[in-house]
C-alpha cells in the first residue's frame, strides 16, 4: 500500500472534557456530515470538526504552536500538620508591606515576608462557618468576620488588631467590599456605604456620601457583594444586581438587575479577585460571564461536564482512562488570574484535584492535575523595611553564618515571570506556582491525541512518528499507542515504539518507529514535552 505522510492538528480551540465524548475521527472525511455548515449550528464551528485532535490532558497547556507540559515549583512551604488552609488573600498597608492571609475559620494564618513562615496570628473564636471577606481601600487591607467585626494586620507588631466602626453595628453585618473610595458593608437586605473621608465611618451624612440603600431587585437575601471596576455586584442565591457608580453624591450608586444573571452559593464560585470588567461565575444557571448589564452563558459544554457526575483520570500504570460515576456533582471553584487565565477547579471533594485552564489570549484550553484549595495570582513575598540580620526568617545569627545578606535578599526578591503567576495553595499552606519554562525537565504531563484513521473504510498501520520539539537528551518523555478494532474500545496499548538509533544527540526532533495496526489509534505522550509539530507516516490496511 502507498505510504502516507500527515502533519497532525495541534491547534484545536476546544477539547472534550471527557474522553468518551470524543467520537471517531478521520483524516479524510469522505461522506461525513458532522461538520457540514448547512447541517450544523453555526455556533458550533470550533467543535467536533471530525479531525483527530487532543482529547485528554493533564499538566498540559496550549501554546501558540501546540501543547507543552508544565511543572510546579514550591514558593512557600506549608505548615506541618495543618489541613485547614482554604483561601489566599493579600494584605497590604500604606507602606506597601505585603503578606498572605488565610482566615482558616479564625486561626488567621499570616505569611509575612519578614517572618518567613506561616503563623497563626491572634486566633478569633466563634467564627467557624461564618463568612470572612477581605478588601483594600485607602492604602489599607481590612478583614471582616461575619457578625464579629473588622480587623487589620499590623506589620510592625505582627498582630491582627480590631478596627472599630462608627455609625453602624458591626455585629449585624455580613461582609465588606471597597468600591470607588467607599467601604461597602451589607446585611441580608441592606447596603451600607461609608464616608468618603473615612472608610470606617458609616454615620449617615449625605455631604460625604455615607448612608444606606435597600436594593429592590434582589430575589433573596444578599450573599455577597463583590468588586468590579466603577462599582460592585450584589449576589443572592437566585440572581445578581449591579451597583454602578454615579455622580450623585447623595445616592452614589445606581442599582440594576443583571439581565439573565444567576446567583451563587459560595464565594469561591466567582472570579472576583481579578480587575476584569465583570465576573466569571458558577451560578444556578451554569457557567456565566456577568457584567453590569447582562449575563452571557460561558462555555455551555463546561457546564454540562461539571454537572455530569462523571470524574475521569488517566492511569499511567495501565495506560488507560479511569471513569468514575459519582453520586453528587463535583465541587467547583472559579478564578481569573492575571487577566490571562480562567481557572476552573474541580474535584470529588475539597481539596480539588484538577484545574481546567482557559487561556483568554489564545482562547484555548489546558488542564492541570494538582491537589489544591485555591488558585490566585502569585507574587513573591519579600523582606520590607529595616530588619535585623539575626531576625530574618526567625533564624539565629549562627545558623546563617555562611549565608550572605546579599544572597538572602536576592533569593527573596520577586522573580515572577509573565506566565508563572498561577499560584496554587494546598490545605497545609504550601504554595506552588506553575513552571512554564521550556527548560523544565521534571514535568508530569499527559497528552492524548487522536483518534487517527485515514478514511472510514480502512484500517491504519503506523510506520513512523516524528515529534518536534523534544530534547533527545532528556529521558522524561514516554510514548504509547492506544489502538482499537471497532473505533471505540482499546484492544492494544503496548506496541513496540522505539527511537531511531541515528537520532543525533541534542536534536529537538524525536523519530519513532512502530508497527501499530488498528481501525484508529491514539498517541499518549507523558513526561516533559513541547510539541509544536507531529508528523505521522503510515499506510492503509485492510477494510475496517
N, C-alpha and C positions, 0 to 999 in steps of 0.2 A: 504494500500500500504506500501511497505517496506520503512523504513526510511533511508535516505542517509546523509552522512556527507562529506563535501568537504571544503578543505582549498583553498582559492581563490588566484589568481595570483596578486602579488603586486610588480612585478619587471619588467614589460614590459619596453623595452628601449624607445619606442615611444608611443605617444598618438595622436589621430586625432585632428587637431587644430580646427575643427568644429565638434560638437557632431553629426550633421546629417550625417557625413561621417563614423560613426561607425555602421557597419551593424549588422545583427543578429548573435549572438554568442551562442555556446553551450559548455557544459562541456564534453559531449561525442560526438565526431564528426561524427560518423557513416559514411555515404557515402559522406560527404563534400569533395570538391576538391579545396577549396580556398587556401589550403597550401600544395598541393601535389608537391613535388620537381620536378617531371617530367613535370609539367604544369606551375608553377610559375617561374618567373625570379629569379635567384639566388641572384640578387642584392636586393631582397625584403625580405630576410629571417627573418628580425626582425619585419616586419609589417603585420598586419591583419592575425594573425595566427588562427583567428576564435574562440579564447577562451575569456571569459569575462575578462575585464581589466579596468583600469582607462581611461575614455574618456572625462572628463572635470574636470578642477580645477581652483581655484582662491586662491591666497596666500598659495600655496602648493608647496613644493619642494620634489624631490626624495631623499631618503636616501639609505644607503647600505642595509637596512632591509625592506623598504616600502615607506611610504609617511608621511610627517609631515607638519602641518600648521606652518606658520611663522607670526610674528607681526612686528611692526615698532616702533623704538624709535627716538624721536626728538633729534638731536645732535646740531643743530644750529637753532635758532629762525629766522623767516623771518622778513622782513621789512614791517611795516604796510603800506598798500596802494599800494605797489609795485606789478606790474604784468608783468615786462619785464625781469626777470631773464631767461636765456636760456642755459648757459654753465658754468660748474665749472672747472676752471683751477687752478693749483697750482703755486704759486710764491715763489721762494727761492732766497737767496743771499749767498755770500761766507761765512757768519757767520752761515749759516743753519737756519736763520729765515724762517718762514713758514707762508703763508697766502693763502686764497682762493680769486679768482678773477673771476668776470663776466663782460664782456665788456658792455653788455646791451646797445648796439647802442651808445656808447660813454659816458655813465654815469659812467663807471669804478667803479663798486661796488667792495669793498675790505673788506674781513673779516680777520682782523689781531688779533691774539690771545691776544696781549697786549691791544687791544681796546675792543674786546669782542662783537662787533656788526657790521652789515653791514653798510658801509659808502660809499656814492658816492664821489669818490676822484678825484679832478681835472677833471671834465667833459670835453670832447672834442666834439666840434660841427662839424656838417657836415659829420658824419661817418655812419649815418643810411643807412642800406642796403649794406654797404661795409664789406669786409671780415676782420676779426681780427684773427691773429694767435699768438700763444704763444709758445715759445721754451726755452730750458735750455741749456746753454753752458758755459764752463769755470767758473762754480760756480754761474752763474747769470741767472735769468729768464728775457727774453725780450718779449715785447709786440709790435706787429706791426699792424698798421691800414693801410689797402689798400689805396695807393695814398696819405697818410698823413706822416707817418714816424714811427720811432721806439722809444719805451719808456721802462722804468723800474719802479718798485715800490721801493721807498726809505723807508726802515723800520725805519730809525731814524726820518725823518721828516713827515712820514705818507703821502707821496705825490707821485703821478705819475709824473715822470720827463722825459723830452725828452733826447734821446741818439742820437747824431749826427753820421751819416755815412760818411766816406770819400771814394772818388773814384767812387761814384755812386750817381745817383739822386733818392732819396727815393720816391719822388712823382710819379715816373714811375713804382714802384714796386707793386706787389700784396700781397706777404706774405713772411714769413721766416720759416726755419726749420734748426735744427742742425744735422750734420752728420759727424762722425769721426773727430771731432775737428774743422770742418769748419762751419761757418754760411752760409747757403744757402738761397739765395733770388731768386725770379723769377718774370718775367713779362709774357705776353701771350705766348711768344715763346722762351725765352732765360733763361738759368740757370746761376746764378752768384754765385761765391764762394769767401769767404773772405780769408784773410791771416790766416795761422795757428797761427801766433804770436799774432794777434789782431782781434777778431771776428767782430769789427766794421770797419775794413779797407778793402775796396774792390778794392783798387788801383791795376790794373793788374801787377803781378810780379810772374813769373814762379818759382823763387827761394823760395818763401814762399807759393806757391800753388794758389794764387789769380788769378782769371780770369773768363772767361765765356764760355758757350757752347750752341749752338743751336742744340736741340735734333731732330734727323731726323725721328724717328719712331712715332712721335705723329700724331694722327688723329684729330687734332683740337687744339684750344688754351689751354694752361695749366690752369687747375682749381686749383689744389692743389699739393703740394709736402709734403709727409708725411713720417715720420721716420720709419725705420726698422733697425735691427742690421746690422752694417757694410754698411750702405748706406741709401737710401730713395727711395720712389716710387713717380712717377710723374703721376698724373691722369688728363685726359681730360674727356669730357662727353662721349667719344666713346671708349677709350682704356686706357691702362696703360703701362708705361715704367719703368723699374727698373734702378736705378743708384747704381752700386756696387763699393765699394772702391777697388782701385788698388794701386800698389807700384810705379806707375809712377807719380812723383811729378808735372810734367807739365800738365798732364791730370789725376787727382787723381780718377776720376770716369768713369766707363765703362757703357754705356747706351745700354739696350736691351729691345725690346718689350716683354712684358709678354705674352706668348703664350695663347691665349684664354681669355685674361683679358678684362673685361668690364670696362666702365668708370663710374664715379659717378657725381651726380649733386650737392650734398650738403656735407658739411664737416662732418656732423653727420651721414652720410651713411657709414662711415668707422671706424673700431676699431683701430685707430692709436695710442691711448694713452697707450696701453699696450706694454710690451717689448718682445712680442712673435716674432717668426721668420717671420711672414707675417701678413696679414690683412684679417679679415672677412669684407666683404663689400656688400652693397645692390647696385648692379650695373645694367646697362642697359641689362645685361644678367641674371639677377636674383641674388640670394644669392651665393657668391663665396668666396673661401678661396684662396687668392693670395699670392704667394711668389715671389722671384726674377726671377724665370724662367717660372712658369706656373700658371694658374688659374684653380682651381678644383671646379666644381659645388658643393655647400654645401647645404644639406637638400632641395632637389627639392620640397618636399611636403610643406615645409615652403614657398618657392617662390610661389607655386600655391595658398596657403592660403592668402598671402599678396596681391596678385593681384585679388582675387576672388570678391572683393567689397561686402563681406558679413561680418557683425560685430555681434558678439554673446556675450551675457552676461547671468547671471543666476539671477533670481528674487527670493529671499528668502521669500518674502511676499506671493507669489503664488506658490513657489516651482516649477518653470518652466523655460525653456530656452526662451530667448528673442532674436529673429533673426531680424536683420535689413539689408535690401538691399540698398547699398549706390550708389550714382551717380558717385563717384570717388573712387580711391583706397585709402586705409588708409595711414596716414603719418607714416614714419618708421625712426628709428634710431638704430644704431648698435654699441655695445661696448663690449669689453672684460675686465673683472675686475679680478685683482689679478692672472692672468693666470689660473683661475679656472672656471670662469663663462662667457659664451657667453650670452649677454643680448640683445634681440631684442625688442625694444619698439615699440608700435603701438597704434594708436588712430584715431578717425574720424578727429580730428584736433590736433594741439599742444596747450596745454599740452596733452601728451599721457595718455592713461588710463590703458593700460596693458603692461606687460613686460614678454615675454617668456624667461625663464632662462634655458639654457642648461649647465649642469654640465659636464665640459670637462674631469673630472676624472671618474665619474660614467657613463658618456655617456648616461644620461637620462634627460628628460625634466621636468621642473616645470613651473608654471605660477603665476605671481603676479598681483593683481589689486591695483594700486596706481597711483594717478594723479601725473605726474612728467614731467619735461622738459629735464632732463639729468640723466644719470647713470654713476657713476665713482667709483674709489677706494677711500673710505673714510678713512682719517687719522685724528685723533682728533687734532685740533689746540691747542697750549699750550703757556703759557707765556714764553718768552725767554728774556734773558738779565736781566739787573737790572731795576726794575720798582718800583717806589714809591707806598707804600701801598694804598694811597688815590687816585692813578691814575688808579688802576686796574678796568677794566670794566666801566670806566668813572663814578664811584660812589664816593660819598663823604665819608670821614672817618666815619662820624656819622652814615650814612646809613648802614655801615658794622660793626658796633660796636660789634655785637655778633658773627661775623664770624672770626674764627681763620685763620691766614695766612697759617698754615699747611693744614687745611681742604680745603682751597681755591686752593692751589697748587695740592692737591691730586685729587680734582674734575676736574682739568684741564689737568692732566697727561693723556697720551694716554692709552686708555682702550680697544683697538680693539682686538677682538678675531679673530681666523683664518678665520671664515666664516661670521663675522659681518662687512666685508669691503664693502658690497654692499651699496653704498650711492645713495640716490635719492634726486635730487634738484627739488623744486617746484617753480612756477613762482613768488612767493613772496620772494624767497631766503631761505625758510625753507629747511633744510637738514635733512633727516631721514636715518637711517640705518636699515637693516633687523635684526630681532631678531630671531636667530635660537635656542635659548635656549629651552630645553625641560621642563624648569620650568615656561615658559611663560604661563600666564592664560588668556590673553586678545586677542588671535588671532581671525581672522575672516576668517578662511579657509573654502573653499568649495571643496569637492572631490566627484565626481560621478563615481561609479564603476558598471560595468555590461557589457552586459545585460545577466542576469543569467537565463539559461534554461538548463535542464538536457539533453534532446535529442529533436530533431526536432518534433517528433511525439506527444509529451505530454506537457500538461500544468505543471507548477511547483507550489507547495504550500509550502510556507515558514512556519517553526515552530519556530526555534531558530537562534540566531546570536550571536557569540562570537567574541569580538573585543579586541585585545591587541595592544599597551599599552595605556590605557586611564585611568586617575586617577578618580576613582569613587567619590572622594570628590569634584570634580570640576563640576559645572553645565553648563560649557560652550560648551558642546557637544550636538548637536541635530542630530537625525537620522530620515530620511523619506524614504519610499519605493515608487518608481515610477513603476507602473505595466502596461503592455499592453496586449491587447487581440489579436492583429494582428502582434505583434513583433516590431512595429514601433511607433504607436501613443499611448501616455499615456492616460489611461482611469481612473486610480485611483492613487491618490498621498496623501491619508490621512489615511492610515492604522493605526490601533492602534499598536504602538510599545512601549512596556513597559519593564522596568528593572525587573530583578529577585529581589524580595524583600530580598532574602537571600544573595545578594552580600555583602561581608564583607566590612566594612569601611577601606579605604586605599588600596583596591585592585586595581591592574592595569588591571584587566580583567572585561570588561563590558559584561553582559549576558542579551540579549534581547529576548522577546517572541513576536510573531506576528502571524497573520492568513492571510497574503497576498497570493492572488492567481492570476494567470495570465499566459499568454504564456511565457513571460520573465519579469524580474524585474531588476531595478537598485537601488542601495543604494546611498543615498545622505547624506554625513556627513558634518556638518557645525560647526564652532567654533574652539576649541582648541583640537588637537589630534596629536598623533604619532602612526600611525597604522603599526605594523610590522607583525601582523597575523590576519587573518579574516577567521573564520570557520562558514560555513552555514549548518544548519540542515533543511532538507526538505523531502518531498515525492512527487512523480509524481502524477499529477492529471489526468483528462480526456484527450482524444485525442485533439490535437491542430488543 
